[in-house]
Amino acid sequence: MPTTQNAMDYRHAFYLATLGGAEALGLQDRIGTLAVGMEFDALVLSAAKERNGPVQIFDSDSLADIFQKLCVLGDDRNVKHVFVQGRHVKTP
């Protein structure tokens, strides 16, 4: 029977997608954080209340709850802006 003992939570997945991934590639001096002078590729996500959206937000949700929902359930409908090499390239 499968267990969740070794399951990865959303915080660890986010770390691996950012600084952890940069460290694994030996690029932590260039990418992986939002520090001044670092290369910048990013998505701006929205968790706005949308009736048919993938993420359902409730008034009782904490910021951590909303972040977890975006990490686990978010999709292209949550993307509001795309930045590549520091330049805004798209607003879906």
C-alpha positions as CSV (number, residue, x, y, z in Angstrom):
1,M,0.0,0.0,0.0
2,P,1.5,3.4,-0.9
3,T,2.4,5.8,1.9
4,T,2.9,9.5,2.1
5,Q,6.0,9.1,4.3
6,N,8.3,10.1,1.5
7,A,5.9,12.5,-0.3
8,M,7.2,15.9,-1.3
9,D,5.3,18.8,0.1
10,Y,4.6,22.0,-1.9
11,R,7.3,24.0,0.0
12,H,10.0,21.5,-1.0
13,A,8.8,21.4,-4.6
14,F,8.9,25.2,-4.8
15,Y,12.5,25.2,-3.4
16,L,13.6,22.6,-6.0
17,A,12.0,24.7,-8.7
18,T,14.0,27.7,-7.6
19,L,17.1,27.8,-5.5
20,G,17.4,24.1,-5.1
21,G,17.4,23.6,-8.9
22,A,19.9,26.4,-9.3
23,E,22.2,24.7,-6.7
24,A,21.9,21.3,-8.4
25,L,23.1,22.9,-11.6
26,G,25.8,25.0,-10.0
27,L,24.1,28.2,-11.1
28,Q,23.1,29.6,-7.7
29,D,25.2,32.7,-8.3
30,R,23.1,33.6,-11.3
31,I,19.6,32.1,-10.8
32,G,17.2,30.8,-8.2
33,T,16.4,33.8,-6.1
34,L,14.9,37.3,-6.6
35,A,18.0,39.1,-5.4
36,V,19.3,42.2,-7.1
37,G,21.7,41.3,-9.9
38,M,20.3,37.8,-10.5
39,E,18.9,36.7,-13.9
40,F,15.1,37.0,-13.9
41,D,12.6,34.6,-15.5
42,A,9.3,34.5,-13.7
43,L,5.5,34.0,-13.9
44,V,3.2,36.3,-12.0
45,L,0.3,34.2,-10.8
46,S,-3.2,35.3,-9.6
47,A,-5.3,33.6,-7.1
48,A,-8.2,35.9,-7.7
49,K,-11.6,34.3,-7.0
50,E,-12.8,32.8,-10.3
51,R,-15.9,30.7,-10.3
52,N,-14.6,28.2,-12.8
53,G,-10.9,28.5,-12.0
54,P,-8.6,25.7,-10.9
55,V,-8.0,27.3,-7.5
56,Q,-10.8,28.0,-5.1
57,I,-10.0,30.7,-2.6
58,F,-12.0,31.2,0.5
59,D,-12.0,34.2,3.0
60,S,-10.7,31.9,5.7
61,D,-7.6,30.8,3.6
62,S,-4.3,32.0,4.9
63,L,-1.5,33.2,2.6
64,A,0.2,29.8,3.1
65,D,-3.1,28.1,2.1
66,I,-3.3,30.2,-1.1
67,F,0.4,29.6,-2.0
68,Q,-0.2,25.8,-1.5
69,K,-3.2,25.8,-3.7
70,L,-1.4,27.7,-6.5
71,C,1.6,25.3,-6.2
72,V,-0.6,22.2,-6.3
73,L,-3.7,23.2,-8.4
74,G,-2.6,26.2,-10.4
75,D,-2.4,26.1,-14.2
76,D,-2.2,28.5,-17.2
77,R,-5.4,30.2,-16.1
78,N,-3.6,31.6,-13.1
79,V,-0.7,33.1,-15.1
80,K,-1.1,36.9,-15.4
81,H,2.3,38.0,-16.7
82,V,5.5,36.3,-18.1
83,F,9.0,37.7,-17.6
84,V,12.0,36.4,-19.5
85,Q,15.5,37.8,-18.8
86,G,14.0,40.6,-16.9
87,R,11.7,41.7,-19.7
88,H,7.9,41.5,-19.6
89,V,7.1,39.4,-22.6
90,K,3.5,38.4,-22.3
91,T,0.2,39.1,-20.6
92,P,-2.0,36.1,-21.4
